Amino acid sequence: MVKPIVAVKRRADLSVEAFQQHWRHRHAPLVLARPATARHIRGYVQCLTIPAGYAEGEPACDGSAERWFDSDADRARLFSDPDYLATVQPDEGRFADIAQTRFLVTEEHRVI
């Protein structure tokens, strides 16, 4: 299983609440509604930084996302799909600071 993991940093002009609201309730449904998602993604998980993570100042990231693919070729097909590029990718910049967001493509090796 190929899993791109994204450490998402919110845009500086967004509150934590506005960031979480957009990512969970606008972006996630947008991803799920795309035909390319049904063809290529096997799983999609969002993890949001908990309130305690902000207690001592600004965290390094505001959340993480994992998408699961059967292969790296499926990952590449999704991220080059014209519908994805026209709808999902532009929305990412509405809540995430792309310059400070970090991307890592991994291959799962289950231990437990």
Secondary structure, 3 states (H helix, E strand, C coil): CEEEEEEECECCCCCHHHHHHHHHHHHHHHHHHCHHHHHHEEEEEEEECCHHHHCCCCCCCCEEEEEEECCHHHHHHHHHCHHHHHHHHHHHCCCECHHHCEEEEEECCCCC
